[in-house]
């Protein structure tokens, strides 16, 4: 591993306790068998158990999340807040849920109170589920030596890395064409790296952050969620339109790539904002 420079470091760290709800910045987090502790361990599902997403329900962006040692707190404008235990609930009802092509996943139902709270705010019947002790979901596109790795309710991989320089480059393009810069939260990264060059992450294969090693698992193809303002839930056309002009995948032109999917190589350790970042030479 080679240190890129003294300036290259983990500048920000985010987790998203509930899939497709607003995330939260943290100073540090541990690594566990599903990735970053606390990340996407809960999910909102419809009556059939299918996950709900900002892609079709932008209002999900308005629900904030907070974690403490024991509870998940959800809060929404003019709707108050509700708290849910983080820990497994052995006596909870089990629900079969799905995330994209991963079906028949066994999750714990979080109860009628939070289901009612969410259903009222979203104006459709839904439930909140938890990845409990019985939950199992392998990373489908993991390298052969990491085939035993698992992921919770994230789309496909346990983590997403993005460099500040890549966002700065995009924002320069947006502003140059009369648009407005967009914040990092449009891209929902877990790991934000400062001090690298734009899109340096495209060529990384293995990254060390502090004492934890991550395997790069390929570019992240972006979707309409990048066009949703995470503060208002309003949808536009940017930045996806601008990204499509210079970030199309040469092998799969339908994909517009921005950021790098990652898989922890080990299932222990702690990473902290400010940790140095090094990559394979």
Secondary structure in CASP SS format (residue, H / E / C, confidence):
PFRMAT SS
TARGET T0000
AUTHOR 0000-0000-0000
METHOD secondary structure of the structure
MODEL  1
X C 1.00
X E 1.00
X E 1.00
X C 1.00
X C 1.00
X C 1.00
X C 1.00
X C 1.00
X E 1.00
X E 1.00
X E 1.00
X E 1.00
X E 1.00
X E 1.00
X E 1.00
X C 1.00
X C 1.00
X E 1.00
X C 1.00
X C 1.00
X C 1.00
X C 1.00
X C 1.00
X E 1.00
X E 1.00
X C 1.00
X C 1.00
X E 1.00
X E 1.00
X E 1.00
X E 1.00
X E 1.00
X C 1.00
X C 1.00
X E 1.00
X E 1.00
X C 1.00
X C 1.00
X C 1.00
X C 1.00
X C 1.00
X E 1.00
X E 1.00
X E 1.00
X E 1.00
X C 1.00
X C 1.00
X C 1.00
X C 1.00
X E 1.00
X E 1.00
X C 1.00
X C 1.00
X C 1.00
X C 1.00
X C 1.00
X C 1.00
X H 1.00
X H 1.00
X H 1.00
X H 1.00
X H 1.00
X C 1.00
X E 1.00
X E 1.00
X E 1.00
X E 1.00
X C 1.00
X C 1.00
X C 1.00
X E 1.00
X E 1.00
X E 1.00
X E 1.00
X E 1.00
X E 1.00
X C 1.00
X C 1.00
X C 1.00
X E 1.00
X E 1.00
X E 1.00
X E 1.00
X E 1.00
X E 1.00
X C 1.00
X C 1.00
X C 1.00
X C 1.00
X C 1.00
X C 1.00
X C 1.00
X C 1.00
X E 1.00
X E 1.00
X E 1.00
X E 1.00
X E 1.00
X E 1.00
X C 1.00
X C 1.00
X E 1.00
X E 1.00
X E 1.00
X E 1.00
X E 1.00
X E 1.00
X E 1.00
X E 1.00
X C 1.00
X C 1.00
X H 1.00
X H 1.00
X H 1.00
X H 1.00
X H 1.00
X H 1.00
X H 1.00
X H 1.00
X H 1.00
X H 1.00
X H 1.00
X C 1.00
X C 1.00
X C 1.00
X C 1.00
X E 1.00
X E 1.00
X E 1.00
X E 1.00
X C 1.00
X C 1.00
X C 1.00
X C 1.00
X C 1.00
X C 1.00
X C 1.00
X E 1.00
X C 1.00
X C 1.00
X C 1.00
X C 1.00
X C 1.00
X H 1.00
X H 1.00
X H 1.00
X C 1.00
X C 1.00
X C 1.00
X E 1.00
X C 1.00
X C 1.00
X C 1.00
X C 1.00
X C 1.00
X C 1.00
X C 1.00
X C 1.00
X E 1.00
X E 1.00
X E 1.00
X E 1.00
X E 1.00
X H 1.00
X H 1.00
X H 1.00
X H 1.00
X H 1.00
X H 1.00
X H 1.00
X H 1.00
X H 1.00
X H 1.00
X H 1.00
X H 1.00
X H 1.00
X C 1.00
X C 1.00
X C 1.00
X C 1.00
X C 1.00
X C 1.00
X C 1.00
X H 1.00
X H 1.00
X H 1.00
X C 1.00
X C 1.00
X C 1.00
X C 1.00
X E 1.00
X E 1.00
X E 1.00
X E 1.00
X C 1.00
X C 1.00
X C 1.00
X C 1.00
X C 1.00
X H 1.00
X H 1.00
X H 1.00
X H 1.00
X C 1.00
X C 1.00
X E 1.00
X E 1.00
X E 1.00
X E 1.00
X C 1.00
X C 1.00
X E 1.00
X E 1.00
X E 1.00
X E 1.00
X E 1.00
X E 1.00
X E 1.00
X E 1.00
X E 1.00
X E 1.00
X C 1.00
X C 1.00
X H 1.00
X H 1.00
X H 1.00
X H 1.00
X E 1.00
X C 1.00
X C 1.00
X C 1.00
X C 1.00
X C 1.00
X C 1.00
X E 1.00
X C 1.00
X C 1.00
X C 1.00
X C 1.00
X H 1.00
X H 1.00
X H 1.00
X H 1.00
X H 1.00
X C 1.00
X C 1.00
X C 1.00
X E 1.00
X C 1.00
X C 1.00
X C 1.00
X C 1.00
X C 1.00
X C 1.00
X C 1.00
X E 1.00
X E 1.00
X E 1.00
X E 1.00
X E 1.00
X E 1.00
X E 1.00
X E 1.00
X E 1.00
X C 1.00
X C 1.00
X C 1.00
X C 1.00
X C 1.00
X E 1.00
X E 1.00
X E 1.00
X C 1.00
X C 1.00
X C 1.00
X E 1.00
X E 1.00
X E 1.00
X E 1.00
X C 1.00
X C 1.00
END
